[in-house]
Amino acid sequence: MDTFITIEAPSGVNDEEIKNFLTGNIESLYDAMDLQVNHLDDRAQVDDIQITEIELTSDTIHIEYCVEYSAFHGCRDANYVDEDQRSVEGSRNGNKFIFEKFIPPPARSTHEEF
């Protein structure tokens, strides 16, 4: 199993164009992003993911993103929408970016809390 994802931006583009490319192709980053929301609410579902900031250096990339989610609790006739700020980091080699795939932590049970 491959534990890294590689994204290559078009050649000959500057850093601002790379940021636009990554923002426009956010789906290619999903495997590297923490998109889990069940720990916030067991009925939560992801509604939207938006990149809020990208910082580039000559050999690294840091991406801040927002996960918007919602949950509906029919028995209480209550639903809500919220968001969570997160980040992912990777390495850079020219216009090639390498990220570790996100591996969710094992689920916890109430048995572990006692």
N, C-alpha and C positions, 0 to 999 in steps of 0.2 A: 504494500500500500504506500502510495506516494504521500509524504507528509508536508510537501511544499507546493505552492502554486506560483506560477510565473506569469507575469503580465508584461507584454512588450508594447510600449507606445510607438507610434509611427516615428521613423527616423527623421532627423532634421527639424524637430520641433523644440521650442524653448520650454522652460519650466511652467510658464503660465498655460501654454497649450497642453502640456502634460496633465496639469491639474484639470483642465476642461475635459480632456480625454477620459481620465479616470472617473470624474463626476458623471459624465455621460454614459459610461460603461460600468456603473456600480455593480451590476449583476456579476461581473467577473471577479469581484472581491468578496462575494457572499461566503465562499468557503473559508476565508480567512477571518471573517467577522463573527463576533459573538452575537447571535441573533436569538438566543434563548430568552424567553420571557416567563416561562412556567414557574420559575422560582419567585417571581414577583406576584403572580396570581395564577393558580392552577387552571383557570379558564381563559387566560390572556392569549391573544393572538396578535401577531405582528401586522400592522396596517401599512407602515411606510418606513423606509430607511433613507436618510438623507446625509450626505457628506456635508459637514459644516466647516471643516478646515483641512488643508493639506499643507504640510511643511516638508520641503525638499532640501536636502543637503547633497553634497557630491557623492555620498555613499549610503545615505539612509532616506527613509520616507516615514512620516508619521501622519496618520489620518484620524481626525476626530469625526465621529458620526453620531447621529441621533436615531434611536429606534423608537418609533411611535407605535403604541399598542393600545388595545382596548379589551374589555371583558364585559360580559353580560351575565348577570345573576338573576335569572328569571324568578326564582322563589322569593326574592326580595324586590323584584321589579326595579333592579338597580343596574345601571351600566355606567361605565366610566372610560375615559381616554386619558392616557398619560404618556410620558416620554422618558427615555433614559439615555444619558450621554455616555458614549463609550469611545474607545480608541483601538487602533491596531498599528503595529510598526513592522517595517520590513527593511530589506537592504536594497541598495540601488547600484546598478552597474550601467551607466549611460542611460538609455531609455528602457532598460529591463529592470523589473521590480520583482523581488522574491519575498513571499510571505509564508509563514508557517500556517498550515491549515488549523482551524480552530477545532479543538477536541473538547467537547463539553465534559465538565466534571461528573463523576458518578452521582446518580440520584441519591439523596439522603432519605432515610426513613426516620420515623419517630422513635424507633427502637434505638437508634444511635444517640438520641438525645437523653436517654435515661441512664 
